[in-house]
């Protein structure tokens, strides 16, 4: 299987891959930080690009790659963005993974199991070392991407550390990480960090539009529920997540003495073949609803963008004591649901048990009403 045929773990279904994405939205600070280092000839050899999933880390990295490969010689003083036009030959070669100055280190394909391996292996990192022994034909930059660094096994991390300790000249290593704390401290210490932020509603809407998805009037709600992640927002939109979230909130609103037939109906949609994605989304939105309920009580105010949340908060989470009740429940449910997955409990039963726990918590919260 050729490199461009390998499934992309970082690609959102129905959206272009980050290396094919033209514009970067919402990450002006990270972009400016990199350009400042470049234009002043203080470009670090290794960069750790961090931030939540789906906010544009990979898009930023591929923008950096195209920018570097488009430069002749040293820095470009005064460059204010990384943009390279899609008709540029560098853009086309990078998008096709046909640029000899770029190496992509990622989870390899398991030919026997017909899927990506669970980790980036030491063999893949050794290929990166071999790539750096080659000289660029035109004396330009050689750029390596590790996507994502969190997926390296221990041997791969140690092999990468040796490369970071003695980086070749005119090379840049870009490590994408969703959870940098999982990396070796010695790897983190040898990298300059670029932090990508959660997207604002405007930036989120622009990113979704570029990817071919229309948020319509839901941009603000999607920004809140996705945590400013375009990837999560697109998943919500594609799976009708806003409607599901409204259904979950309206069901919680019947607590205490929650509507059991509605609970069972929701659980049935999460059971059976091809329902795994629905189950995962339902669980995520359930825990999100409870977390936001706890946060509302702790802050003393609820979101004005989702009206039913404000109504729930006023009744069930209007004080710190009530907020603590919901925060504790989130922790308990998270542990229980994780255990349920490990022993393959029936999703419908998990949904029922979860809502019954919410109903009991609502009774306790009612008694704590100020």
HUKA-V253788 format. One record per residue. N is the residue number from 0. RES is the residue in one small letter. PHI is phi in whole degrees, -180 to 180 (none if undefined). Layout:
n->(N & N)
res->(RES & RES)
phi->(PHI & PHI)
This chain:
n->(0 & 1 & 2 & 3 & 4 & 5 & 6 & 7 & 8 & 9 & 10 & 11 & 12 & 13 & 14 & 15 & 16 & 17 & 18 & 19 & 20 & 21 & 22 & 23 & 24 & 25 & 26 & 27 & 28 & 29 & 30 & 31 & 32 & 33 & 34 & 35 & 36 & 37 & 38 & 39 & 40 & 41 & 42 & 43 & 44 & 45 & 46 & 47 & 48 & 49 & 50 & 51 & 52 & 53 & 54 & 55 & 56 & 57 & 58 & 59 & 60 & 61 & 62 & 63 & 64 & 65 & 66 & 67 & 68 & 69 & 70 & 71 & 72 & 73 & 74 & 75 & 76 & 77 & 78 & 79 & 80 & 81 & 82 & 83 & 84 & 85 & 86 & 87 & 88 & 89 & 90 & 91 & 92 & 93 & 94 & 95 & 96 & 97 & 98 & 99 & 100 & 101 & 102 & 103 & 104 & 105 & 106 & 107 & 108 & 109 & 110 & 111 & 112 & 113 & 114 & 115 & 116 & 117 & 118 & 119 & 120 & 121 & 122 & 123 & 124 & 125 & 126 & 127 & 128 & 129 & 130 & 131 & 132 & 133 & 134 & 135 & 136 & 137 & 138 & 139 & 140 & 141 & 142 & 143 & 144 & 145 & 146 & 147 & 148 & 149 & 150 & 151 & 152 & 153 & 154 & 155 & 156 & 157 & 158 & 159 & 160 & 161 & 162 & 163 & 164 & 165 & 166 & 167 & 168 & 169 & 170 & 171 & 172 & 173 & 174 & 175 & 176 & 177 & 178 & 179 & 180 & 181 & 182 & 183 & 184 & 185 & 186 & 187 & 188 & 189 & 190 & 191 & 192 & 193 & 194 & 195 & 196 & 197 & 198 & 199 & 200 & 201 & 202 & 203 & 204 & 205 & 206 & 207 & 208 & 209 & 210 & 211 & 212 & 213 & 214 & 215 & 216 & 217 & 218 & 219 & 220 & 221 & 222 & 223 & 224 & 225 & 226 & 227 & 228 & 229 & 230 & 231 & 232 & 233 & 234 & 235 & 236 & 237 & 238 & 239 & 240 & 241 & 242 & 243 & 244 & 245 & 246 & 247 & 248 & 249 & 250 & 251 & 252 & 253 & 254 & 255 & 256 & 257 & 258 & 259 & 260 & 261 & 262 & 263 & 264 & 265 & 266 & 267 & 268 & 269 & 270 & 271 & 272 & 273 & 274 & 275 & 276 & 277 & 278 & 279 & 280 & 281 & 282 & 283 & 284 & 285 & 286 & 287 & 288 & 289 & 290 & 291 & 292 & 293 & 294 & 295 & 296 & 297 & 298 & 299 & 300 & 301 & 302 & 303 & 304 & 305 & 306 & 307 & 308 & 309 & 310 & 311 & 312 & 313 & 314 & 315 & 316 & 317 & 318 & 319 & 320 & 321 & 322 & 323 & 324 & 325 & 326 & 327 & 328 & 329 & 330 & 331 & 332 & 333 & 334 & 335 & 336 & 337 & 338 & 339 & 340 & 341 & 342 & 343 & 344 & 345 & 346 & 347 & 348 & 349 & 350 & 351 & 352 & 353 & 354 & 355 & 356 & 357 & 358 & 359 & 360 & 361 & 362 & 363 & 364 & 365 & 366 & 367 & 368 & 369)
res->(x & x & x & x & x & x & x & x & x & x & x & x & x & x & x & x & x & x & x & x & x & x & x & x & x & x & x & x & x & x & x & x & x & x & x & x & x & x & x & x & x & x & x & x & x & x & x & x & x & x & x & x & x & x & x & x & x & x & x & x & x & x & x & x & x & x & x & x & x & x & x & x & x & x & x & x & x & x & x & x & x & x & x & x & x & x & x & x & x & x & x & x & x & x & x & x & x & x & x & x & x & x & x & x & x & x & x & x & x & x & x & x & x & x & x & x & x & x & x & x & x & x & x & x & x & x & x & x & x & x & x & x & x & x & x & x & x & x & x & x & x & x & x & x & x & x & x & x & x & x & x & x & x & x & x & x & x & x & x & x & x & x & x & x & x & x & x & x & x & x & x & x & x & x & x & x & x & x & x & x & x & x & x & x & x & x & x & x & x & x & x & x & x & x & x & x & x & x & x & x & x & x & x & x & x & x & x & x & x & x & x & x & x & x & x & x & x & x & x & x & x & x & x & x & x & x & x & x & x & x & x & x & x & x & x & x & x & x & x & x & x & x & x & x & x & x & x & x & x & x & x & x & x & x & x & x & x & x & x & x & x & x & x & x & x & x & x & x & x & x & x & x & x & x & x & x & x & x & x & x & x & x & x & x & x & x & x & x & x & x & x & x & x & x & x & x & x & x & x & x & x & x & x & x & x & x & x & x & x & x & x & x & x & x & x & x & x & x & x & x & x & x & x & x & x & x & x & x & x & x & x & x & x & x & x & x & x & x & x & x & x & x & x & x & x & x & x & x & x & x & x & x & x & x & x & x & x & x & x & x & x & x & x & x & x & x & x & x & x & x)
phi->(none & -76 & -58 & -78 & -95 & -68 & -55 & -99 & -70 & -102 & -102 & -81 & -56 & 87 & -113 & -66 & -68 & -52 & -74 & -102 & -81 & -79 & -108 & -107 & -117 & 81 & -122 & -63 & -64 & -65 & -62 & -64 & -60 & -66 & -64 & -64 & -64 & -66 & -73 & -104 & 57 & -117 & -79 & -69 & -77 & -136 & -128 & -109 & -97 & -121 & 139 & -62 & -63 & 82 & -98 & 115 & -62 & -67 & -63 & -60 & -61 & -70 & -64 & -62 & -58 & -63 & -61 & -61 & -72 & -92 & -91 & -104 & 82 & -87 & -71 & -113 & -62 & 90 & -61 & -111 & -158 & -96 & -63 & -124 & -61 & -64 & -84 & -65 & -57 & -62 & -58 & -67 & -67 & -64 & -60 & -91 & 54 & -116 & -93 & -66 & -86 & -125 & -125 & -108 & -100 & -151 & -61 & -78 & -84 & -94 & -66 & -70 & -91 & 56 & -160 & -69 & -68 & -72 & -135 & -78 & -91 & -64 & -63 & -68 & -69 & -65 & -64 & -62 & -63 & -64 & -60 & -75 & -79 & -83 & -95 & -65 & -60 & -105 & 74 & -87 & -76 & -116 & -125 & -116 & -119 & -111 & -134 & -106 & -63 & -61 & -92 & -72 & -81 & -61 & -65 & -65 & -61 & -66 & -67 & -66 & -59 & -63 & -69 & -66 & -71 & -134 & -70 & -68 & -71 & 57 & -128 & -131 & -114 & -115 & -105 & -94 & -142 & -86 & -135 & -60 & -63 & -78 & -81 & -58 & -56 & -69 & -72 & -61 & -70 & -96 & -118 & -90 & -91 & -123 & -97 & -92 & -95 & -61 & -78 & -71 & -54 & -67 & -65 & -62 & -63 & -64 & -65 & -67 & -62 & -61 & -79 & 96 & -121 & -105 & -78 & 59 & -88 & -102 & -58 & -69 & -63 & -65 & -63 & -68 & -74 & -91 & 69 & 76 & -104 & -63 & -61 & -68 & -66 & -65 & -62 & -61 & -66 & -67 & -103 & 56 & -68 & -65 & -66 & -64 & -63 & -63 & -67 & -63 & -64 & -67 & -73 & -62 & -65 & -84 & -78 & -72 & 65 & -64 & -73 & -66 & -57 & -69 & -63 & -63 & -66 & -66 & -65 & -61 & -71 & -100 & -108 & 89 & -66 & 63 & -107 & -62 & -64 & -65 & -63 & -59 & -67 & -62 & -64 & -62 & -72 & -61 & -66 & -65 & -60 & -70 & -64 & -70 & -65 & -64 & -65 & -60 & -68 & -69 & -83 & 85 & -156 & -111 & -63 & -87 & -91 & -129 & -61 & -66 & -64 & -63 & -66 & -64 & -63 & -63 & -96 & -117 & -150 & -102 & -145 & -58 & -65 & -67 & -59 & -64 & -59 & -74 & -64 & -64 & -63 & -59 & -63 & -64 & -66 & -59 & -66 & -66 & -68 & -62 & -65 & -60 & -66 & -66 & -108 & 58 & -67 & -61 & -57 & -62 & -69 & -63 & -62 & -61 & -61 & -64 & -69 & -65 & -67 & -65 & -63 & -65 & -66 & -65 & -63 & -66 & -65 & -63 & -68 & -91 & -57 & -70)
